[in-house]
Amino acid sequence: MNTLQILLVEDNPGDIRLTKEALKQYEAKTTLQVVTDGEQALRYLNKEGEFNQATTPIYCFLI
């Protein structure tokens, strides 16, 4: 099974930590990338600036 590439858009450190803990319970291999706002998310998805080497996520969660 391939690694699931997940982009999490979340500005609350506690929610980020909870998401990471929840994913540890998931049996599939996952890679979680975190950005803290919509502007960063768009730069990430468009591979702009500091995200020019970003992987394309399979899932994107806005919390």
Backbone as CSV, one residue per row, in Angstrom:
resi,resn,N_x,N_y,N_z,CA_x,CA_y,CA_z,C_x,C_y,C_z
1,MET,0.845,-1.185,0.000,0.000,0.000,0.000,0.885,1.241,0.000
2,ASN,0.529,2.235,-0.793,1.266,3.487,-0.838,1.018,4.303,0.417
3,THR,1.925,5.218,0.664,1.763,6.140,1.780,0.703,7.177,1.428
4,LEU,-0.213,7.419,2.340,-1.239,8.448,2.145,-0.631,9.807,2.446
5,GLN,-0.669,10.701,1.485,-0.171,12.059,1.651,-1.335,12.933,2.100
6,ILE,-1.230,13.511,3.290,-2.323,14.295,3.858,-1.829,15.710,4.154
7,LEU,-2.604,16.704,3.731,-2.331,18.095,4.071,-3.395,18.542,5.069
8,LEU,-2.946,18.974,6.230,-3.841,19.479,7.272,-3.677,20.992,7.366
9,VAL,-4.775,21.709,7.245,-4.769,23.162,7.396,-5.398,23.451,8.754
10,GLU,-4.564,23.816,9.714,-5.037,23.982,11.091,-4.102,24.939,11.829
11,ASP,-4.668,25.904,12.547,-3.837,26.856,13.276,-3.772,26.596,14.775
12,ASN,-4.478,25.598,15.244,-4.490,25.302,16.673,-3.505,24.159,16.959
13,PRO,-2.418,24.430,17.699,-1.423,23.395,17.977,-2.006,22.153,18.666
14,GLY,-3.000,22.353,19.520,-3.627,21.221,20.193,-4.350,20.304,19.215
15,ASP,-5.042,20.889,18.255,-5.744,20.088,17.246,-4.761,19.379,16.320
16,ILE,-3.636,20.032,16.037,-2.606,19.386,15.221,-2.081,18.154,15.951
17,ARG,-1.795,18.319,17.234,-1.302,17.193,18.037,-2.318,16.061,18.089
18,LEU,-3.590,16.397,18.291,-4.632,15.369,18.336,-4.750,14.630,17.006
19,THR,-4.622,15.363,15.903,-4.691,14.736,14.582,-3.535,13.767,14.397
20,LYS,-2.335,14.185,14.795,-1.171,13.298,14.689,-1.367,12.033,15.523
21,GLU,-1.885,12.194,16.732,-2.140,11.035,17.594,-3.179,10.102,16.974
22,ALA,-4.230,10.674,16.398,-5.273,9.857,15.769,-4.712,9.076,14.587
23,LEU,-3.838,9.705,13.811,-3.275,9.023,12.643,-2.342,7.889,13.036
24,LYS,-1.752,7.960,14.223,-0.909,6.860,14.698,-1.719,5.575,14.857
25,GLN,-3.013,5.721,15.120,-3.896,4.569,15.302,-4.298,3.931,13.980
26,TYR,-4.140,4.686,12.888,-4.548,4.239,11.568,-3.521,3.252,11.044
27,GLU,-3.961,2.151,10.476,-3.051,1.094,10.054,-2.265,1.430,8.789
28,ALA,-2.762,2.320,7.964,-2.066,2.678,6.731,-0.902,3.619,7.047
29,LYS,0.096,3.580,6.185,1.211,4.510,6.322,0.740,5.887,5.856
30,THR,1.009,6.899,6.668,0.584,8.262,6.325,1.744,9.231,6.459
31,THR,1.698,10.275,5.651,2.600,11.410,5.782,1.724,12.635,5.945
32,LEU,1.873,13.308,7.078,1.052,14.471,7.387,1.874,15.736,7.231
33,GLN,1.412,16.623,6.375,1.998,17.953,6.229,1.009,18.935,6.833
34,VAL,1.508,19.908,7.582,0.638,20.854,8.272,0.977,22.278,7.837
35,VAL,-0.046,23.030,7.478,0.067,24.476,7.270,-0.982,25.134,8.151
36,THR,-0.771,26.413,8.447,-1.633,27.027,9.462,-2.691,27.977,8.933
37,ASP,-2.735,28.207,7.614,-3.797,29.069,7.093,-4.039,28.790,5.612
38,GLY,-5.089,29.386,5.099,-5.485,29.159,3.715,-4.463,29.627,2.703
39,GLU,-3.775,30.744,3.009,-2.752,31.241,2.081,-1.601,30.241,1.956
40,GLN,-1.167,29.694,3.079,-0.123,28.674,3.040,-0.606,27.444,2.291
41,ALA,-1.858,27.077,2.499,-2.407,25.901,1.828,-2.376,26.078,0.310
42,LEU,-2.760,27.265,-0.165,-2.736,27.512,-1.602,-1.315,27.492,-2.145
43,ARG,-0.361,28.080,-1.397,1.042,28.031,-1.838,1.545,26.595,-1.861
44,TYR,1.133,25.809,-0.877,1.533,24.401,-0.823,0.981,23.649,-2.036
45,LEU,-0.307,23.790,-2.273,-0.949,23.058,-3.368,-0.437,23.499,-4.744
46,ASN,-0.030,24.759,-4.850,0.512,25.278,-6.109,2.031,25.155,-6.188
47,LYS,2.629,24.584,-5.129,4.082,24.368,-5.050,4.854,25.670,-5.267
48,GLU,4.462,26.694,-4.526,5.070,28.013,-4.642,5.945,28.311,-3.426
49,GLY,6.963,29.149,-3.638,7.802,29.611,-2.534,8.442,28.481,-1.779
50,GLU,8.312,28.525,-0.461,8.929,27.519,0.400,8.371,26.110,0.186
51,PHE,7.278,26.003,-0.551,6.647,24.705,-0.807,6.933,24.179,-2.214
52,ASN,7.976,24.684,-2.868,8.250,24.278,-4.258,8.585,22.794,-4.399
53,GLN,8.956,22.125,-3.323,9.252,20.691,-3.354,8.138,19.864,-2.695
54,ALA,7.006,20.474,-2.430,5.913,19.803,-1.723,5.364,18.632,-2.529
55,THR,4.954,17.601,-1.814,4.287,16.479,-2.460,2.808,16.815,-2.615
56,THR,2.178,16.245,-3.598,0.758,16.475,-3.813,-0.032,15.579,-2.866
57,PRO,-0.843,16.180,-1.992,-1.589,15.353,-1.041,-2.736,14.606,-1.717
58,ILE,-3.049,13.459,-1.163,-4.211,12.707,-1.594,-5.442,13.287,-0.903
59,TYR,-5.267,13.720,0.332,-6.346,14.301,1.119,-5.909,15.663,1.639
60,CYS,-6.859,16.582,1.719,-6.610,17.902,2.289,-7.743,18.194,3.253
61,PHE,-7.384,18.420,4.531,-8.393,18.676,5.545,-8.275,20.106,6.036
62,LEU,-9.381,20.804,6.017,-9.465,22.147,6.585,-10.287,22.030,7.853
63,ILE,-9.667,22.310,8.974,-10.371,22.158,10.253,-10.590,23.536,10.857
